[in-house]
Amino acid sequence: MNATQFKQALTHVNLLDIRTPREWDDFNLGGFHVSLDTLLERIDEISKEKNWVIICYNGTQSLIAMRLLKAKGFTHIDHLEGGLEAYLSL
């Protein structure tokens, strides 16, 4: 999902922010926060029934997280291409 699509969908999706706790504390859009390094440990906290958009700073880690979750059976999942950097530059 690109930044423009993300902006339009922001109120209709669940955010999964996989940045570090420090990045989260500096700025966040809300949603569920779990850092990428603990994602698989906390996977049971993420509902497979909800529509998720994974966000990170530049889109690289969110792409990795999306692939991991898809491999674990998540189907309603996307990521923000270009990350928050792209969204904030709109």
PyMOL Python script that loads the backbone (N, CA, C, O; Angstrom):
from pymol import cmd

cmd.read_pdbstr("""\
ATOM      1  N   MET A   1       0.859  -1.164   0.000  1.00  0.00           N
ATOM      2  CA  MET A   1       0.000   0.000   0.000  1.00  0.00           C
ATOM      3  C   MET A   1       0.908   1.230   0.000  1.00  0.00           C
ATOM      4  O   MET A   1       1.822   1.338   0.817  1.00  0.00           O
ATOM      5  N   ASN A   2       0.644   2.152  -0.924  1.00  0.00           N
ATOM      6  CA  ASN A   2       1.476   3.355  -0.956  1.00  0.00           C
ATOM      7  C   ASN A   2       0.973   4.378   0.062  1.00  0.00           C
ATOM      8  O   ASN A   2      -0.066   4.182   0.692  1.00  0.00           O
ATOM      9  N   ALA A   3       1.709   5.455   0.212  1.00  0.00           N
ATOM     10  CA  ALA A   3       1.404   6.445   1.247  1.00  0.00           C
ATOM     11  C   ALA A   3       0.049   7.112   1.045  1.00  0.00           C
ATOM     12  O   ALA A   3      -0.657   7.380   2.018  1.00  0.00           O
ATOM     13  N   THR A   4      -0.322   7.382  -0.195  1.00  0.00           N
ATOM     14  CA  THR A   4      -1.619   8.005  -0.472  1.00  0.00           C
ATOM     15  C   THR A   4      -2.755   7.062  -0.105  1.00  0.00           C
ATOM     16  O   THR A   4      -3.734   7.480   0.513  1.00  0.00           O
ATOM     17  N   GLN A   5      -2.634   5.802  -0.479  1.00  0.00           N
ATOM     18  CA  GLN A   5      -3.647   4.799  -0.117  1.00  0.00           C
ATOM     19  C   GLN A   5      -3.728   4.655   1.396  1.00  0.00           C
ATOM     20  O   GLN A   5      -4.817   4.543   1.959  1.00  0.00           O
ATOM     21  N   PHE A   6      -2.570   4.660   2.051  1.00  0.00           N
ATOM     22  CA  PHE A   6      -2.514   4.546   3.505  1.00  0.00           C
ATOM     23  C   PHE A   6      -3.254   5.707   4.160  1.00  0.00           C
ATOM     24  O   PHE A   6      -4.028   5.503   5.096  1.00  0.00           O
ATOM     25  N   LYS A   7      -3.022   6.907   3.680  1.00  0.00           N
ATOM     26  CA  LYS A   7      -3.679   8.088   4.247  1.00  0.00           C
ATOM     27  C   LYS A   7      -5.192   7.960   4.146  1.00  0.00           C
ATOM     28  O   LYS A   7      -5.906   8.319   5.083  1.00  0.00           O
ATOM     29  N   GLN A   8      -5.690   7.454   3.022  1.00  0.00           N
ATOM     30  CA  GLN A   8      -7.127   7.281   2.817  1.00  0.00           C
ATOM     31  C   GLN A   8      -7.694   6.158   3.683  1.00  0.00           C
ATOM     32  O   GLN A   8      -8.842   6.234   4.119  1.00  0.00           O
ATOM     33  N   ALA A   9      -6.909   5.130   3.932  1.00  0.00           N
ATOM     34  CA  ALA A   9      -7.383   3.952   4.674  1.00  0.00           C
ATOM     35  C   ALA A   9      -7.106   4.033   6.164  1.00  0.00           C
ATOM     36  O   ALA A   9      -7.530   3.155   6.916  1.00  0.00           O
ATOM     37  N   LEU A  10      -6.416   5.052   6.599  1.00  0.00           N
ATOM     38  CA  LEU A  10      -5.928   5.130   7.979  1.00  0.00           C
ATOM     39  C   LEU A  10      -7.001   4.896   9.037  1.00  0.00           C
ATOM     40  O   LEU A  10      -6.722   4.289  10.071  1.00  0.00           O
ATOM     41  N   THR A  11      -8.210   5.362   8.796  1.00  0.00           N
ATOM     42  CA  THR A  11      -9.269   5.187   9.794  1.00  0.00           C
ATOM     43  C   THR A  11      -9.974   3.837   9.690  1.00  0.00           C
ATOM     44  O   THR A  11     -10.815   3.515  10.529  1.00  0.00           O
ATOM     45  N   HIS A  12      -9.640   3.040   8.664  1.00  0.00           N
ATOM     46  CA  HIS A  12     -10.349   1.775   8.438  1.00  0.00           C
ATOM     47  C   HIS A  12      -9.486   0.530   8.633  1.00  0.00           C
ATOM     48  O   HIS A  12      -9.957  -0.588   8.427  1.00  0.00           O
ATOM     49  N   VAL A  13      -8.247   0.715   9.022  1.00  0.00           N
ATOM     50  CA  VAL A  13      -7.344  -0.423   9.188  1.00  0.00           C
ATOM     51  C   VAL A  13      -6.768  -0.424  10.594  1.00  0.00           C
ATOM     52  O   VAL A  13      -6.833   0.571  11.317  1.00  0.00           O
ATOM     53  N   ASN A  14      -6.213  -1.545  10.955  1.00  0.00           N
ATOM     54  CA  ASN A  14      -5.507  -1.675  12.223  1.00  0.00           C
ATOM     55  C   ASN A  14      -4.023  -1.514  11.942  1.00  0.00           C
ATOM     56  O   ASN A  14      -3.477  -2.162  11.049  1.00  0.00           O
ATOM     57  N   LEU A  15      -3.381  -0.660  12.696  1.00  0.00           N
ATOM     58  CA  LEU A  15      -1.953  -0.423  12.513  1.00  0.00           C
ATOM     59  C   LEU A  15      -1.145  -1.376  13.372  1.00  0.00           C
ATOM     60  O   LEU A  15      -1.442  -1.591  14.547  1.00  0.00           O
ATOM     61  N   LEU A  16      -0.127  -1.936  12.766  1.00  0.00           N
ATOM     62  CA  LEU A  16       0.839  -2.763  13.471  1.00  0.00           C
ATOM     63  C   LEU A  16       2.194  -2.091  13.285  1.00  0.00           C
ATOM     64  O   LEU A  16       2.821  -2.208  12.232  1.00  0.00           O
ATOM     65  N   ASP A  17       2.631  -1.393  14.314  1.00  0.00           N
ATOM     66  CA  ASP A  17       3.874  -0.622  14.257  1.00  0.00           C
ATOM     67  C   ASP A  17       4.999  -1.494  14.797  1.00  0.00           C
ATOM     68  O   ASP A  17       4.980  -1.880  15.965  1.00  0.00           O
ATOM     69  N   ILE A  18       5.984  -1.806  13.950  1.00  0.00           N
ATOM     70  CA  ILE A  18       7.028  -2.746  14.343  1.00  0.00           C
ATOM     71  C   ILE A  18       8.367  -2.037  14.596  1.00  0.00           C
ATOM     72  O   ILE A  18       9.418  -2.678  14.619  1.00  0.00           O
ATOM     73  N   ARG A  19       8.323  -0.734  14.783  1.00  0.00           N
ATOM     74  CA  ARG A  19       9.552   0.010  15.061  1.00  0.00           C
ATOM     75  C   ARG A  19      10.019  -0.254  16.496  1.00  0.00           C
ATOM     76  O   ARG A  19       9.326  -0.898  17.283  1.00  0.00           O
ATOM     77  N   THR A  20      11.194   0.253  16.808  1.00  0.00           N
ATOM     78  CA  THR A  20      11.747   0.076  18.149  1.00  0.00           C
ATOM     79  C   THR A  20      10.937   0.886  19.162  1.00  0.00           C
ATOM     80  O   THR A  20      10.236   1.824  18.782  1.00  0.00           O
ATOM     81  N   PRO A  21      11.024   0.538  20.428  1.00  0.00           N
ATOM     82  CA  PRO A  21      10.322   1.327  21.445  1.00  0.00           C
ATOM     83  C   PRO A  21      10.722   2.812  21.416  1.00  0.00           C
ATOM     84  O   PRO A  21       9.877   3.682  21.627  1.00  0.00           O
ATOM     85  N   ARG A  22      11.981   3.097  21.162  1.00  0.00           N
ATOM     86  CA  ARG A  22      12.418   4.498  21.110  1.00  0.00           C
ATOM     87  C   ARG A  22      11.753   5.242  19.952  1.00  0.00           C
ATOM     88  O   ARG A  22      11.294   6.373  20.112  1.00  0.00           O
ATOM     89  N   GLU A  23      11.705   4.595  18.781  1.00  0.00           N
ATOM     90  CA  GLU A  23      11.043   5.219  17.625  1.00  0.00           C
ATOM     91  C   GLU A  23       9.557   5.454  17.924  1.00  0.00           C
ATOM     92  O   GLU A  23       9.001   6.497  17.582  1.00  0.00           O
ATOM     93  N   TRP A  24       8.936   4.476  18.558  1.00  0.00           N
ATOM     94  CA  TRP A  24       7.517   4.579  18.934  1.00  0.00           C
ATOM     95  C   TRP A  24       7.298   5.750  19.881  1.00  0.00           C
ATOM     96  O   TRP A  24       6.358   6.528  19.713  1.00  0.00           O
ATOM     97  N   ASP A  25       8.175   5.872  20.882  1.00  0.00           N
ATOM     98  CA  ASP A  25       8.049   6.964  21.847  1.00  0.00           C
ATOM     99  C   ASP A  25       8.241   8.330  21.193  1.00  0.00           C
ATOM    100  O   ASP A  25       7.601   9.305  21.588  1.00  0.00           O
ATOM    101  N   ASP A  26       9.119   8.402  20.197  1.00  0.00           N
ATOM    102  CA  ASP A  26       9.372   9.671  19.512  1.00  0.00           C
ATOM    103  C   ASP A  26       8.179  10.126  18.688  1.00  0.00           C
ATOM    104  O   ASP A  26       7.871  11.317  18.647  1.00  0.00           O
ATOM    105  N   PHE A  27       7.501   9.186  18.029  1.00  0.00           N
ATOM    106  CA  PHE A  27       6.353   9.510  17.186  1.00  0.00           C
ATOM    107  C   PHE A  27       5.583   8.237  16.897  1.00  0.00           C
ATOM    108  O   PHE A  27       6.175   7.213  16.556  1.00  0.00           O
ATOM    109  N   ASN A  28       4.261   8.294  17.031  1.00  0.00           N
ATOM    110  CA  ASN A  28       3.452   7.142  16.634  1.00  0.00           C
ATOM    111  C   ASN A  28       2.065   7.589  16.206  1.00  0.00           C
ATOM    112  O   ASN A  28       1.591   8.660  16.584  1.00  0.00           O
ATOM    113  N   LEU A  29       1.437   6.758  15.423  1.00  0.00           N
ATOM    114  CA  LEU A  29       0.071   7.003  14.949  1.00  0.00           C
ATOM    115  C   LEU A  29      -0.941   6.169  15.719  1.00  0.00           C
ATOM    116  O   LEU A  29      -2.106   6.084  15.330  1.00  0.00           O
ATOM    117  N   GLY A  30      -0.501   5.557  16.801  1.00  0.00           N
ATOM    118  CA  GLY A  30      -1.375   4.665  17.547  1.00  0.00           C
ATOM    119  C   GLY A  30      -1.248   3.251  17.009  1.00  0.00           C
ATOM    120  O   GLY A  30      -0.244   2.896  16.391  1.00  0.00           O
ATOM    121  N   GLY A  31      -2.261   2.462  17.245  1.00  0.00           N
ATOM    122  CA  GLY A  31      -2.227   1.086  16.784  1.00  0.00           C
ATOM    123  C   GLY A  31      -1.548   0.173  17.787  1.00  0.00           C
ATOM    124  O   GLY A  31      -1.341   0.541  18.943  1.00  0.00           O
ATOM    125  N   PHE A  32      -1.210  -1.008  17.335  1.00  0.00           N
ATOM    126  CA  PHE A  32      -0.562  -2.010  18.171  1.00  0.00           C
ATOM    127  C   PHE A  32       0.938  -1.948  17.916  1.00  0.00           C
ATOM    128  O   PHE A  32       1.384  -2.015  16.771  1.00  0.00           O
ATOM    129  N   HIS A  33       1.703  -1.823  18.976  1.00  0.00           N
ATOM    130  CA  HIS A  33       3.152  -1.723  18.839  1.00  0.00           C
ATOM    131  C   HIS A  33       3.812  -3.007  19.310  1.00  0.00           C
ATOM    132  O   HIS A  33       3.603  -3.459  20.436  1.00  0.00           O
ATOM    133  N   VAL A  34       4.608  -3.579  18.429  1.00  0.00           N
ATOM    134  CA  VAL A  34       5.456  -4.718  18.775  1.00  0.00           C
ATOM    135  C   VAL A  34       6.693  -4.606  17.890  1.00  0.00           C
ATOM    136  O   VAL A  34       6.582  -4.598  16.664  1.00  0.00           O
ATOM    137  N   SER A  35       7.844  -4.520  18.495  1.00  0.00           N
ATOM    138  CA  SER A  35       9.052  -4.353  17.690  1.00  0.00           C
ATOM    139  C   SER A  35       9.328  -5.616  16.874  1.00  0.00           C
ATOM    140  O   SER A  35       8.970  -6.721  17.281  1.00  0.00           O
ATOM    141  N   LEU A  36       9.961  -5.439  15.734  1.00  0.00           N
ATOM    142  CA  LEU A  36      10.213  -6.556  14.827  1.00  0.00           C
ATOM    143  C   LEU A  36      10.951  -7.697  15.520  1.00  0.00           C
ATOM    144  O   LEU A  36      10.674  -8.866  15.249  1.00  0.00           O
ATOM    145  N   ASP A  37      11.884  -7.373  16.406  1.00  0.00           N
ATOM    146  CA  ASP A  37      12.670  -8.436  17.047  1.00  0.00           C
ATOM    147  C   ASP A  37      11.857  -9.286  18.025  1.00  0.00           C
ATOM    148  O   ASP A  37      12.324 -10.345  18.444  1.00  0.00           O
ATOM    149  N   THR A  38      10.660  -8.849  18.396  1.00  0.00           N
ATOM    150  CA  THR A  38       9.811  -9.663  19.277  1.00  0.00           C
ATOM    151  C   THR A  38       8.519 -10.107  18.583  1.00  0.00           C
ATOM    152  O   THR A  38       7.633 -10.672  19.225  1.00  0.00           O
ATOM    153  N   LEU A  39       8.412  -9.856  17.288  1.00  0.00           N
ATOM    154  CA  LEU A  39       7.177 -10.142  16.551  1.00  0.00           C
ATOM    155  C   LEU A  39       6.750 -11.605  16.666  1.00  0.00           C
ATOM    156  O   LEU A  39       5.598 -11.886  16.996  1.00  0.00           O
ATOM    157  N   LEU A  40       7.643 -12.517  16.404  1.00  0.00           N
ATOM    158  CA  LEU A  40       7.260 -13.931  16.442  1.00  0.00           C
ATOM    159  C   LEU A  40       6.946 -14.406  17.861  1.00  0.00           C
ATOM    160  O   LEU A  40       6.117 -15.298  18.043  1.00  0.00           O
ATOM    161  N   GLU A  41       7.595 -13.825  18.860  1.00  0.00           N
ATOM    162  CA  GLU A  41       7.303 -14.175  20.258  1.00  0.00           C
ATOM    163  C   GLU A  41       5.899 -13.731  20.659  1.00  0.00           C
ATOM    164  O   GLU A  41       5.259 -14.350  21.509  1.00  0.00           O
ATOM    165  N   ARG A  42       5.431 -12.646  20.034  1.00  0.00           N
ATOM    166  CA  ARG A  42       4.140 -12.054  20.422  1.00  0.00           C
ATOM    167  C   ARG A  42       3.054 -12.248  19.360  1.00  0.00           C
ATOM    168  O   ARG A  42       2.021 -11.579  19.398  1.00  0.00           O
ATOM    169  N   ILE A  43       3.282 -13.144  18.432  1.00  0.00           N
ATOM    170  CA  ILE A  43       2.362 -13.321  17.311  1.00  0.00           C
ATOM    171  C   ILE A  43       0.941 -13.671  17.755  1.00  0.00           C
ATOM    172  O   ILE A  43      -0.019 -13.320  17.069  1.00  0.00           O
ATOM    173  N   ASP A  44       0.794 -14.347  18.874  1.00  0.00           N
ATOM    174  CA  ASP A  44      -0.537 -14.722  19.361  1.00  0.00           C
ATOM    175  C   ASP A  44      -1.366 -13.513  19.793  1.00  0.00           C
ATOM    176  O   ASP A  44      -2.579 -13.630  19.970  1.00  0.00           O
ATOM    177  N   GLU A  45      -0.730 -12.362  19.964  1.00  0.00           N
ATOM    178  CA  GLU A  45      -1.439 -11.145  20.350  1.00  0.00           C
ATOM    179  C   GLU A  45      -2.043 -10.427  19.143  1.00  0.00           C
ATOM    180  O   GLU A  45      -2.767  -9.444  19.305  1.00  0.00           O
ATOM    181  N   ILE A  46      -1.751 -10.910  17.940  1.00  0.00           N
ATOM    182  CA  ILE A  46      -2.194 -10.262  16.708  1.00  0.00           C
ATOM    183  C   ILE A  46      -3.295 -11.118  16.080  1.00  0.00           C
ATOM    184  O   ILE A  46      -3.064 -12.276  15.729  1.00  0.00           O
ATOM    185  N   SER A  47      -4.471 -10.555  15.942  1.00  0.00           N
ATOM    186  CA  SER A  47      -5.617 -11.292  15.401  1.00  0.00           C
ATOM    187  C   SER A  47      -5.480 -11.502  13.898  1.00  0.00           C
ATOM    188  O   SER A  47      -5.205 -10.564  13.149  1.00  0.00           O
ATOM    189  N   LYS A  48      -5.673 -12.735  13.473  1.00  0.00           N
ATOM    190  CA  LYS A  48      -5.663 -13.053  12.043  1.00  0.00           C
ATOM    191  C   LYS A  48      -6.944 -12.589  11.362  1.00  0.00           C
ATOM    192  O   LYS A  48      -7.009 -12.561  10.133  1.00  0.00           O
ATOM    193  N   GLU A  49      -7.953 -12.229  12.126  1.00  0.00           N
ATOM    194  CA  GLU A  49      -9.245 -11.825  11.574  1.00  0.00           C
ATOM    195  C   GLU A  49      -9.287 -10.348  11.179  1.00  0.00           C
ATOM    196  O   GLU A  49     -10.133  -9.948  10.380  1.00  0.00           O
ATOM    197  N   LYS A  50      -8.399  -9.551  11.721  1.00  0.00           N
ATOM    198  CA  LYS A  50      -8.412  -8.114  11.456  1.00  0.00           C
ATOM    199  C   LYS A  50      -7.591  -7.778  10.212  1.00  0.00           C
ATOM    200  O   LYS A  50      -6.705  -8.531   9.808  1.00  0.00           O
ATOM    201  N   ASN A  51      -7.909  -6.633   9.621  1.00  0.00           N
ATOM    202  CA  ASN A  51      -7.118  -6.098   8.512  1.00  0.00           C
ATOM    203  C   ASN A  51      -5.996  -5.251   9.097  1.00  0.00           C
ATOM    204  O   ASN A  51      -6.250  -4.265   9.788  1.00  0.00           O
ATOM    205  N   TRP A  52      -4.770  -5.632   8.823  1.00  0.00           N
ATOM    206  CA  TRP A  52      -3.601  -4.954   9.379  1.00  0.00           C
ATOM    207  C   TRP A  52      -2.787  -4.262   8.289  1.00  0.00           C
ATOM    208  O   TRP A  52      -2.667  -4.757   7.168  1.00  0.00           O
ATOM    209  N   VAL A  53      -2.236  -3.114   8.644  1.00  0.00           N
ATOM    210  CA  VAL A  53      -1.207  -2.474   7.843  1.00  0.00           C
ATOM    211  C   VAL A  53      -0.002  -2.317   8.755  1.00  0.00           C
ATOM    212  O   VAL A  53      -0.080  -1.686   9.809  1.00  0.00           O
ATOM    213  N   ILE A  54       1.101  -2.897   8.338  1.00  0.00           N
ATOM    214  CA  ILE A  54       2.328  -2.849   9.129  1.00  0.00           C
ATOM    215  C   ILE A  54       3.102  -1.601   8.732  1.00  0.00           C
ATOM    216  O   ILE A  54       3.253  -1.292   7.550  1.00  0.00           O
ATOM    217  N   ILE A  55       3.589  -0.889   9.744  1.00  0.00           N
ATOM    218  CA  ILE A  55       4.352   0.321   9.478  1.00  0.00           C
ATOM    219  C   ILE A  55       5.700   0.288  10.187  1.00  0.00           C
ATOM    220  O   ILE A  55       5.856  -0.278  11.269  1.00  0.00           O
ATOM    221  N   CYS A  56       6.664   0.920   9.525  1.00  0.00           N
ATOM    222  CA  CYS A  56       7.990   1.126  10.100  1.00  0.00           C
ATOM    223  C   CYS A  56       8.492   2.458   9.566  1.00  0.00           C
ATOM    224  O   CYS A  56       7.707   3.220   9.001  1.00  0.00           O
ATOM    225  N   TYR A  57       9.764   2.759   9.725  1.00  0.00           N
ATOM    226  CA  TYR A  57      10.270   4.058   9.310  1.00  0.00           C
ATOM    227  C   TYR A  57      10.329   4.212   7.792  1.00  0.00           C
ATOM    228  O   TYR A  57       9.844   5.210   7.259  1.00  0.00           O
ATOM    229  N   ASN A  58      10.919   3.232   7.078  1.00  0.00           N
ATOM    230  CA  ASN A  58      11.102   3.410   5.636  1.00  0.00           C
ATOM    231  C   ASN A  58      10.515   2.281   4.785  1.00  0.00           C
ATOM    232  O   ASN A  58      10.712   2.268   3.570  1.00  0.00           O
ATOM    233  N   GLY A  59       9.812   1.352   5.386  1.00  0.00           N
ATOM    234  CA  GLY A  59       9.140   0.293   4.641  1.00  0.00           C
ATOM    235  C   GLY A  59       9.900  -1.017   4.529  1.00  0.00           C
ATOM    236  O   GLY A  59       9.325  -2.029   4.131  1.00  0.00           O
ATOM    237  N   THR A  60      11.163  -1.018   4.868  1.00  0.00           N
ATOM    238  CA  THR A  60      11.971  -2.231   4.736  1.00  0.00           C
ATOM    239  C   THR A  60      11.590  -3.276   5.776  1.00  0.00           C
ATOM    240  O   THR A  60      11.323  -4.428   5.434  1.00  0.00           O
ATOM    241  N   GLN A  61      11.564  -2.879   7.038  1.00  0.00           N
ATOM    242  CA  GLN A  61      11.235  -3.833   8.103  1.00  0.00           C
ATOM    243  C   GLN A  61       9.771  -4.258   8.046  1.00  0.00           C
ATOM    244  O   GLN A  61       9.444  -5.395   8.387  1.00  0.00           O
ATOM    245  N   SER A  62       8.897  -3.369   7.624  1.00  0.00           N
ATOM    246  CA  SER A  62       7.483  -3.752   7.527  1.00  0.00           C
ATOM    247  C   SER A  62       7.270  -4.794   6.435  1.00  0.00           C
ATOM    248  O   SER A  62       6.400  -5.655   6.564  1.00  0.00           O
ATOM    249  N   LEU A  63       8.048  -4.725   5.375  1.00  0.00           N
ATOM    250  CA  LEU A  63       7.971  -5.743   4.321  1.00  0.00           C
ATOM    251  C   LEU A  63       8.420  -7.101   4.863  1.00  0.00           C
ATOM    252  O   LEU A  63       7.796  -8.122   4.575  1.00  0.00           O
ATOM    253  N   ILE A  64       9.483  -7.111   5.632  1.00  0.00           N
ATOM    254  CA  ILE A  64       9.964  -8.349   6.267  1.00  0.00           C
ATOM    255  C   ILE A  64       8.887  -8.903   7.205  1.00  0.00           C
ATOM    256  O   ILE A  64       8.581 -10.095   7.177  1.00  0.00           O
ATOM    257  N   ALA A  65       8.319  -8.028   8.033  1.00  0.00           N
ATOM    258  CA  ALA A  65       7.284  -8.459   8.978  1.00  0.00           C
ATOM    259  C   ALA A  65       6.067  -9.010   8.248  1.00  0.00           C
ATOM    260  O   ALA A  65       5.492 -10.013   8.670  1.00  0.00           O
ATOM    261  N   MET A  66       5.669  -8.360   7.153  1.00  0.00           N
ATOM    262  CA  MET A  66       4.524  -8.837   6.390  1.00  0.00           C
ATOM    263  C   MET A  66       4.787 -10.235   5.848  1.00  0.00           C
ATOM    264  O   MET A  66       3.914 -11.100   5.915  1.00  0.00           O
ATOM    265  N   ARG A  67       5.971 -10.460   5.318  1.00  0.00           N
ATOM    266  CA  ARG A  67       6.312 -11.783   4.788  1.00  0.00           C
ATOM    267  C   ARG A  67       6.306 -12.841   5.891  1.00  0.00           C
ATOM    268  O   ARG A  67       5.835 -13.958   5.680  1.00  0.00           O
ATOM    269  N   LEU A  68       6.826 -12.490   7.060  1.00  0.00           N
ATOM    270  CA  LEU A  68       6.812 -13.425   8.198  1.00  0.00           C
ATOM    271  C   LEU A  68       5.383 -13.789   8.590  1.00  0.00           C
ATOM    272  O   LEU A  68       5.061 -14.962   8.782  1.00  0.00           O
ATOM    273  N   LEU A  69       4.533 -12.776   8.706  1.00  0.00           N
ATOM    274  CA  LEU A  69       3.156 -13.030   9.124  1.00  0.00           C
ATOM    275  C   LEU A  69       2.372 -13.793   8.057  1.00  0.00           C
ATOM    276  O   LEU A  69       1.558 -14.653   8.394  1.00  0.00           O
ATOM    277  N   LYS A  70       2.600 -13.500   6.799  1.00  0.00           N
ATOM    278  CA  LYS A  70       1.939 -14.267   5.737  1.00  0.00           C
ATOM    279  C   LYS A  70       2.358 -15.735   5.790  1.00  0.00           C
ATOM    280  O   LYS A  70       1.543 -16.628   5.561  1.00  0.00           O
ATOM    281  N   ALA A  71       3.628 -15.976   6.093  1.00  0.00           N
ATOM    282  CA  ALA A  71       4.114 -17.352   6.226  1.00  0.00           C
ATOM    283  C   ALA A  71       3.466 -18.063   7.413  1.00  0.00           C
ATOM    284  O   ALA A  71       3.400 -19.292   7.446  1.00  0.00           O
ATOM    285  N   LYS A  72       2.992 -17.289   8.379  1.00  0.00           N
ATOM    286  CA  LYS A  72       2.325 -17.848   9.560  1.00  0.00           C
ATOM    287  C   LYS A  72       0.808 -17.882   9.400  1.00  0.00           C
ATOM    288  O   LYS A  72       0.090 -18.154  10.363  1.00  0.00           O
ATOM    289  N   GLY A  73       0.313 -17.607   8.186  1.00  0.00           N
ATOM    290  CA  GLY A  73      -1.105 -17.768   7.924  1.00  0.00           C
ATOM    291  C   GLY A  73      -1.948 -16.502   7.933  1.00  0.00           C
ATOM    292  O   GLY A  73      -3.168 -16.584   7.798  1.00  0.00           O
ATOM    293  N   PHE A  74      -1.340 -15.348   8.086  1.00  0.00           N
ATOM    294  CA  PHE A  74      -2.102 -14.097   8.051  1.00  0.00           C
ATOM    295  C   PHE A  74      -2.440 -13.772   6.592  1.00  0.00           C
ATOM    296  O   PHE A  74      -1.581 -13.851   5.714  1.00  0.00           O
ATOM    297  N   THR A  75      -3.701 -13.406   6.347  1.00  0.00           N
ATOM    298  CA  THR A  75      -4.124 -13.113   4.985  1.00  0.00           C
ATOM    299  C   THR A  75      -4.593 -11.672   4.802  1.00  0.00           C
ATOM    300  O   THR A  75      -4.538 -11.150   3.688  1.00  0.00           O
ATOM    301  N   HIS A  76      -5.042 -11.031   5.848  1.00  0.00           N
ATOM    302  CA  HIS A  76      -5.546  -9.658   5.781  1.00  0.00           C
ATOM    303  C   HIS A  76      -4.453  -8.704   6.243  1.00  0.00           C
ATOM    304  O   HIS A  76      -4.576  -8.058   7.284  1.00  0.00           O
ATOM    305  N   ILE A  77      -3.390  -8.623   5.463  1.00  0.00           N
ATOM    306  CA  ILE A  77      -2.222  -7.885   5.925  1.00  0.00           C
ATOM    307  C   ILE A  77      -1.535  -7.193   4.754  1.00  0.00           C
ATOM    308  O   ILE A  77      -1.440  -7.745   3.658  1.00  0.00           O
ATOM    309  N   ASP A  78      -1.067  -5.996   5.000  1.00  0.00           N
ATOM    310  CA  ASP A  78      -0.337  -5.224   4.003  1.00  0.00           C
ATOM    311  C   ASP A  78       0.708  -4.412   4.753  1.00  0.00           C
ATOM    312  O   ASP A  78       0.757  -4.428   5.983  1.00  0.00           O
ATOM    313  N   HIS A  79       1.543  -3.702   4.001  1.00  0.00           N
ATOM    314  CA  HIS A  79       2.513  -2.840   4.662  1.00  0.00           C
ATOM    315  C   HIS A  79       2.569  -1.506   3.934  1.00  0.00           C
ATOM    316  O   HIS A  79       2.178  -1.396   2.772  1.00  0.00           O
ATOM    317  N   LEU A  80       3.055  -0.511   4.630  1.00  0.00           N
ATOM    318  CA  LEU A  80       3.169   0.838   4.086  1.00  0.00           C
ATOM    319  C   LEU A  80       4.479   0.958   3.320  1.00  0.00           C
ATOM    320  O   LEU A  80       5.558   0.998   3.912  1.00  0.00           O
ATOM    321  N   GLU A  81       4.369   1.016   1.989  1.00  0.00           N
ATOM    322  CA  GLU A  81       5.553   1.158   1.141  1.00  0.00           C
ATOM    323  C   GLU A  81       6.197   2.519   1.412  1.00  0.00           C
ATOM    324  O   GLU A  81       5.527   3.551   1.379  1.00  0.00           O
ATOM    325  N   GLY A  82       7.477   2.509   1.674  1.00  0.00           N
ATOM    326  CA  GLY A  82       8.180   3.750   1.980  1.00  0.00           C
ATOM    327  C   GLY A  82       8.054   4.171   3.430  1.00  0.00           C
ATOM    328  O   GLY A  82       8.683   5.140   3.857  1.00  0.00           O
ATOM    329  N   GLY A  83       7.250   3.454   4.184  1.00  0.00           N
ATOM    330  CA  GLY A  83       7.114   3.676   5.612  1.00  0.00           C
ATOM    331  C   GLY A  83       6.571   5.044   5.996  1.00  0.00           C
ATOM    332  O   GLY A  83       6.013   5.773   5.176  1.00  0.00           O
ATOM    333  N   LEU A  84       6.755   5.366   7.274  1.00  0.00           N
ATOM    334  CA  LEU A  84       6.293   6.642   7.783  1.00  0.00           C
ATOM    335  C   LEU A  84       6.991   7.806   7.095  1.00  0.00           C
ATOM    336  O   LEU A  84       6.439   8.902   6.995  1.00  0.00           O
ATOM    337  N   GLU A  85       8.185   7.564   6.630  1.00  0.00           N
ATOM    338  CA  GLU A  85       8.924   8.601   5.905  1.00  0.00           C
ATOM    339  C   GLU A  85       8.119   9.054   4.678  1.00  0.00           C
ATOM    340  O   GLU A  85       8.013  10.253   4.419  1.00  0.00           O
ATOM    341  N   ALA A  86       7.556   8.110   3.927  1.00  0.00           N
ATOM    342  CA  ALA A  86       6.748   8.434   2.752  1.00  0.00           C
ATOM    343  C   ALA A  86       5.440   9.097   3.155  1.00  0.00           C
ATOM    344  O   ALA A  86       5.006  10.061   2.524  1.00  0.00           O
ATOM    345  N   TYR A  87       4.814   8.583   4.202  1.00  0.00           N
ATOM    346  CA  TYR A  87       3.533   9.136   4.663  1.00  0.00           C
ATOM    347  C   TYR A  87       3.707  10.581   5.126  1.00  0.00           C
ATOM    348  O   TYR A  87       2.904  11.446   4.777  1.00  0.00           O
ATOM    349  N   LEU A  88       4.733  10.840   5.895  1.00  0.00           N
ATOM    350  CA  LEU A  88       4.932  12.180   6.430  1.00  0.00           C
ATOM    351  C   LEU A  88       5.367  13.187   5.380  1.00  0.00           C
ATOM    352  O   LEU A  88       5.289  14.394   5.608  1.00  0.00           O
ATOM    353  N   SER A  89       5.830  12.700   4.223  1.00  0.00           N
ATOM    354  CA  SER A  89       6.249  13.612   3.171  1.00  0.00           C
ATOM    355  C   SER A  89       5.095  14.036   2.256  1.00  0.00           C
ATOM    356  O   SER A  89       5.287  14.853   1.356  1.00  0.00           O
ATOM    357  N   LEU A  90       3.885  13.477   2.487  1.00  0.00           N
ATOM    358  CA  LEU A  90       2.723  13.869   1.659  1.00  0.00           C
ATOM    359  C   LEU A  90       2.346  15.315   1.889  1.00  0.00           C
ATOM    360  O   LEU A  90       1.398  15.811   1.280  1.00  0.00           O
TER     361      LEU A  90
END
""", "prot")
cmd.dss("prot")
cmd.show_as("cartoon", "prot")
cmd.util.cbc("prot")
cmd.orient("prot")
